[in-house]
Amino acid sequence: MAWAFELIVVTASLLFLLVSGMWASIAIGLLGTAYLYFSVGANGLKALGLIAWGSVNSFPLAAIPLFIFMAEILLKSGVADRVYRGITPLASRLPGGLLQTNIIGCGVFSAISGSSTATAAAIGTVSLPQLKAQGYNPTISTGSLAAGGTLGILIPPSIPLIIYSTFAEISAAKLFIAGILPGLLLVVLFCGFLALANSFINREASTKKSTGQKIPWIMVFNDLFPFLLLIVLVLGSIYAGIATPTEAAAVGCLGAAVVGKIWGNLSYANFRAATGSTVKTTGAIMLIVMMALVFSYAVAITGLPKQLANWVGTQEMSTITLILFLGSVYLVMGCIIDSIGMMVITVPLFLPIVEAVGIDPVLFGIMVVIFIEIGLITPPIGLNLFVIHSLDPDGQLLPIIKGAVPFVIIMILMAVLLWIFPAIALWLPSRM
């Protein structure tokens, strides 16, 4: 059981480094290098340069900066405002009024974003002033925006799914297809909760509806058309087999620039700002991926994942027990580490285990993303909570956290539904 002692030491060391405030990427890389050195000696370090370079010298991973760039162009050019404006006349008829627009707007923007924070920022920037003006309860308003933003990494395209596809050696397009129905179901569950909130919280939360002038349907179509065009251009080309996710993302960037110029206010300054934001975000993500591959190489060369998988096999552990255990690990990790870091640390360790007990890696990938979504609205790390708070400097962080709690419960319910009915994620890929 020497491997068990190694696992405990590695886990404790990682937690210590993260709690100390060290960047996740540096903590992961430092731990991986140290573990490799103490396990196999100095000779094991000779391949680190090639491992680090090879981890990011990847055509599939090139889709990450492209999808980020596409979302940033739409965000900086103001085109994202059109999603909210176009959906408002439709969604505000539902119980909950503009709160439903938050979720549906996030769902639509997610289909061209791939980023949770970009989705939350895009819809939140437009919606918060209107929600305040019409007297919506700030707790449920901000909570729904933080939760709606998480749809950006489940509804394809999804940056975490691209990263997962690299580790699991699964087609990113297959994972994208698997994320469609769970993403849509999560939209329905979120909207259903807001409808119930409208019934039970009445005067305090979601009773208001848009009281503005009726908008002609042609204007609604004009607002939504550029997004429908981009969705067909990007996702349609992937699902039709015409383009890979990376190629589709490149075309999407060009399409976003055209849409931003025609339907938005894309200028040189906006384009430069979008480029700068893309470089910063991509740099942070790729550094984590690079260091994670170093860590994965260290644990793989020592045989730790295989030994852990063999041990699980000898325990005759039921799959439901394993899923509950892994889910608990992700829920705890979501409180202390960012979403990308959580994925790149755990997937190399957990994937051999779930495959050993017969869990479909595609299903596991979708469930991992759902647990990552929970981490995005769980303090103290929850990025979406801080994104929404930054859009409303006069507001308090605590109401946003309280407003996100029901959506955390809904996401846990979604993970349970996926386990009971795996066809929710696996049916569409099986038909392609």
N, C-alpha and C positions, 0 to 999 in steps of 0.2 A: 504493500500500500504506500510505497514511497511517492507514487504519483499523486496520491491524495494530499500528502504533506506539501508537495510542490504546488498543487492547485490552491491550497489554503494560503501559502506564502505569497504566491503571485496575486491572488485576489486581495489579500490584506494590503500588500504593497501598493497595488493600483488605487485602492480606496484611500490610502494614506496620502498618496501623491495628489489625487483629485481634491480631497478635502483641504489639503494645504494651499490650494489656490493655483496650482500649476496648470498651464494650458493642457487640455486633454490630449492634443497631438504630441506635445513634448513628453507628457507622462507615459503615454502608450509606447512611444519610440524608445524612451530611456529604459523602461521596464523590459521591453522586448530585447534590447541590446544586452542588458545586464543578465537576463535569464539565459540568453544564448551563450554568453561568455562563461557563466558559471556551470552550464550544463555540458557543453562540448568543448570548451576552451577557446583560445584565440583563433584557431583555424576556422571556427564557425562564423567569425566576423568577416571573413574574406569576401563572402558573397553579398554582403549588405548593400554595397553600392549598386550592384546589378538588380537586386531585389527592389530597392527604392526606386530606381529608374524604371524598371519594368512595370512597377505597379501603376504608374501614371502614363506610361507610354502605351496607351490603349485606345484603339478606335472607338469602342463602345463608350468609354468614359468621356470622350470628346463631346458627347451629347450633353453633359452636365453644364459646362459654360454656355453652350448654345441655348439650352432651355432657360437658363438664368437670364441670359441676355435678352431673349424674346420677352420674358416677363418684365424686365426692367424697362425696355423700350415702351411697352404698353403703359407701364406705371408712370414713367417720367413724362410721357407725351400727353397724359391726361385722358387717354382713350378708355381707361378702366372706369371712368365716370359713367360711360355709356352703358356698361353692364347694369349698374344699379338703376340708372334712369329708365332703361328699357324694360327691366323686370318689375319695377315698382307698380305700374298699373295692373300687372297680372297677379303678382304675389300679394299685394295689399288687400285684395279681395278675400283672402283666406283669414281664418281666425288668428289673430296676432299681428295683422297688418304689416307694418314695415319690418318687424322682426323676422317674418318669413322671407322678406327680400334679402336680409342679411345672409341667410343660409343658402337660398337659391342662387343669389349673386355670387357667393363664394364657390358654389358648385360649378357654375358656368366658367368663372375665371380660372378655376382649378384645371379645367380642360385645356388651357393654353399656358399654364404657369409652371407646374412642377415643384413649386416652392410654397411652403406653408406661410412663412413670414411675408412673402410678397403678396399672397392672396389676402391675408389679414389686413395688411397695410393698404392695399388697393381698395378694398370694399369699405374698410373702416374709415378711411379718409373722407369718402363721400357720404357715408351713412350717419356717422356720429353727429354732425351738425343738424341733420334732419330729425334724428331721433330725439335730440335735446329740444329742438324747437317745438316738437309735437308732444313733449312731456312724457316720453316713455321712461319706464323705470330704469335707472342707470345700471343696476345690477344685472338684470336679465339682458339688457341691450348689449353691454360690453362682454358679458359671458358668451352670448350667442355669436358675437364677432370673433372672439378668441377661438371658440370651438369650430366655427365655420371655416376659419383659416386652415385648420388641420386637414380639411378635405383636399388641400393642395398637394399633399403627398400620397393620397390614396387614389383619387381620381386621376387617371393618366393624362399627360405624362408625369412621372414621379421620379425625382432625383434619388430618394432612398431605394426605390426598386431597381434603378440602374446600377447602383452600387451593390445591391444584393445579388443582382444577376451576375456580376463579376466574380463574387465570392462563391456563389452556388453553381456557376457555369451553366446558367439557364438563359434562354433567350429573353431579352428585355421586353420584346414585343409580346411574348406569351404572358409575362408578368403584368404588362399593361392591360392586356385583355382580361386577365383574372381580377384586376382591380376595379373593373367597370361596375359590375353588379353590387359588390360590397359598398362601393362609393355611393351609388345611387340609393341603396337601402339605408345607408347612414344619413343621407339627406332627408329621406322620408321619416326616419326615426327622430331626427332633430326637429323637423317641422311638426311632427306629431306631438312632441313634447311642448313646443311653443303654442300649439293649439290648445293643449290641456292647460297650460299656464294662463292662456286667455280665459279659460272657463273658471279656474280656481283662484287666480290672483286678480282677476277682473280690474278693479280700479287702480291697483297699484302697479301692475306690470304692463300688460300687453293689450290694453283695451283700445288704444288709439289706432285709427286707420288714416291712411292718407286722405286729406281733405282738399287736396289741391285740385286744379282744373283738370278735367278729363283730357287725356292725351290721345290724339288720333292714332289709329292702329298703324298707319303708314310711318309715323314717327317712331313708334315702338320697334317696327321692323328695321327702320334705318339705324336705330341705336344698336340692335342686336346683330345686324347683318355682318359687320366686320368680324365679330367673334365667331359666328357660325362659319364664316369663310375660313378663318384660321384653323378652327377645329377640324373642318373637312380636309384642309390642306395638310395639316400635321398628322392627326390621328388617322384620317382616312387613308393617307398614303402608306402608313405603317400597317394597318389592318388589311389593306388590299395587297400587301406584299410588294408594293412598288418601290418602297424605300425602307432603309433601316432607320431605327430611332435617331441615330446621329445625322443621317442625311435629311430626314424629315425636320429635325430641329434646325438645321442650317437653312432649309427652305422657309421654315417658320420665322426665323430672324429677318429674312428678307421681306416676308409677308407682313411682319409686325412693323417694319420700317415704313412700308407703303401705307399700311392702315394708319399708322401714327401721323403720317404726313397728310393724308387725305381727310381722315376723320378726327384727328387730334391736332395738337400744336407742337409737333416734333420739330425741334430746331437743332442747330449745331450744339448749343449749350446743353440741351436736354440729352442729345445723343452722347455727348461727352460724359455727362453725369451718369447715364445708364452704363456706359463702358467702364467707368471707374468703379461703380457699385458691383458690376459683374466680376471685375478683376479681384476685388477684395473678397467677395463671397467665394469665388472659385478657388482662390489661393488658400483660404481657410479650410475648405472642404478637401482639396487635393492634399494638403499637408497631413490632414487626419488619415486619409486613405493611404498615403505613402507610409506613415508611421504604423498604421494598422497592419499593412502587409509585412513590415519588419517583425511586428509582434506575432502575426500568424505564422511566419516562417520559423520563428523561434519555437512556438508551441508545437508546430507540425514536425520539426526535425527531432524533437524530444519524444514524440509519440504521445503527447498528453491527450489530445482529442480522441485518439483510437483507444487508449486505455480507459478513458472515461466512458466511451461508448460501450466497450466490452463489459465494464462494471455494471452499467445500467442494464445490459442484456442479461446478466447473471442474477439480477435482483427480481426479475419477473415483474417489473413495474408496469402497471397498466398505462395505456396512452393518456387517459384522462388525468391520472396522477402526475405524469410527466408534464403535460400541458399546464396544469395548475402550478406546478413548481416553476416552470420556465416563465409563466405569466407573472408569478410573484417576483421573480428575479428582475424582470423587465420593469415592473411597477416601481420597485425600490430603486433600480438604477436610473429610471427616468427622473428621479428627484435630485440626483447628484451629478449627472453627466448629460451633455447635449445629445440630440437624436442621432446624428451621424456617428459620433463617437461610440454611442451605445450599440449601434448596429455592427460597426467594424470590429468591435471587441468580442461580441458574443457570437456572431454567426460562425466564425471559424471553429469555435468550441462546441456550439450547440447543434450545428447542421449534421455532423456525423451521428450524433445521438438520435435525432428525430428520424433520420433515414434508416438507422438501425432498427427502430421500432415500427417502421412502415408508414410514417407520416409523409405525405406528399410534400416535397420541398417548395412547390408553388404555393400550396395552402399555408405552409409555415411562413413563407415570405410575406404574404398578405397579413397574417396575424402579427408578425413582427412590426409591420408598418402601423397597424392599429395600436399596438402597445407604444410605439414611438409617438403616435398622435396624442396618447394620454400624457406622455412626458412633456409634450409641448404646452399643455395647459395645467401642469402640476408644479407648484412651487417647490424649491426655490429657483430651479433652472428655467421652468416654463417660458420659452422665448415669446410665444404668442401673447402671454399675459403682459409682458413688458412692451411689446409692439403696440398693443391697444392702449396701454397706459401712456406711451409716448405721444399718441395722437390726441390725448386729452390731459394735458399737464395739470389742469385744475382739479381733475378727478383723483380718487384714491385707488390704490392697488387692491386693497382688501375686497371691495365690492366686485371687482373683476374676478378675483379668485372664487368668491362665493357664487357668482353667476356661472362659473365654469363647472362647478361641482356636479350638477345634474347631467351635464354632457359627458363627464368622466364616467359616470354610472352607465350611461347609454353606450359608450364605447366598450366598456367591459361586457355589457349585454351583447354587443355586436360580435365580440370575440367568442362568446359562448355560442351564439347562433352559428358562427362559422364552423365551430367544432362539431356541433350537432348536425348541421346541414352543410357539409363541405362543398356540395354542388353549387352553392352561392358563388364560390370563387372558381370552381373547377369546371363548371358546365360550359361556359363560353370557350375556354381554351380547348376543350375536348371537341368542340364543333368546328374549330378552325383547321 
